[in-house]
Amino acid sequence: MRPQLAVLLAAGRGKRLRPHTDTTPKPLLPVEGRPTLDFTLQAAVHAGGKQVGVVIGHLGELIVEYIGDGSAWGIEPYFCEQK
């Protein structure tokens, strides 16, 4: 049986990646033209994730905006802010 719930950690500030992470959260930094979060979301879906909890922090509103309603990945996202 495949899990239907995934939890992704996307709250880090990315201090070692400054100045890039001053304006862009680490999960949205691109690799091969795609945000790293896209790779992670696709992996969660491939593993069977339907409901995806995303822990957000630094610039979390940009992550919420990127994921939106989750329809691009066929997921139901939930967001939890880590202060």
C-alpha positions in Angstrom: 0.0 0.0 0.0 1.4 3.4 -1.0 1.2 6.3 1.4 -1.2 9.1 0.5 0.2 11.7 2.8 3.6 13.4 2.4 5.3 16.1 4.4 7.8 18.4 2.8 10.2 20.6 4.7 10.5 24.0 3.0 11.1 26.4 5.9 14.9 26.9 5.8 16.4 30.3 5.4 19.3 29.1 3.3 22.0 31.2 4.9 24.8 29.6 3.0 23.1 30.4 -0.3 23.0 34.2 0.4 22.5 36.5 -1.4 20.2 34.3 -3.6 18.0 33.4 -0.6 17.5 37.0 0.4 14.7 37.3 -2.1 13.9 33.7 -3.1 13.2 30.9 -0.7 15.7 28.0 -1.0 13.1 25.5 -2.4 12.4 27.9 -5.2 16.0 28.2 -6.4 16.2 26.7 -9.9 18.2 23.6 -10.9 18.1 22.9 -14.6 15.5 25.7 -15.0 13.0 24.3 -12.5 12.6 25.1 -8.8 14.0 22.3 -6.6 10.5 22.2 -4.9 9.1 21.0 -8.2 11.4 17.9 -8.2 10.4 17.2 -4.6 6.7 17.6 -5.3 7.0 15.2 -8.3 8.8 12.7 -6.1 6.1 12.9 -3.5 3.4 12.3 -6.1 5.4 9.4 -7.6 5.5 7.8 -4.2 1.7 8.0 -3.9 1.3 11.4 -2.1 -2.1 12.9 -2.7 -2.3 15.2 0.4 1.0 17.1 0.8 1.8 19.1 3.9 4.4 21.8 3.3 6.2 23.3 6.2 7.0 26.9 5.3 9.0 29.7 7.0 11.3 32.2 5.4 9.4 33.9 2.4 6.8 31.2 2.8 4.2 33.2 1.0 6.2 32.7 -2.2 6.1 28.9 -1.8 2.3 29.1 -1.2 1.9 31.2 -4.3 4.1 28.7 -6.3 2.1 25.6 -5.2 -1.3 27.3 -5.3 -4.1 24.9 -5.2 -1.8 22.0 -6.1 -3.6 21.2 -9.4 -0.3 21.4 -11.4 0.8 18.2 -9.5 -2.6 16.7 -8.8 -2.2 17.2 -5.0 -4.1 18.7 -2.2 -1.6 21.0 -0.4 -1.7 22.0 3.3 0.7 24.6 4.6 2.0 24.9 8.2 4.2 27.9 9.1 7.2 27.4 11.3 8.2 30.6 13.0 
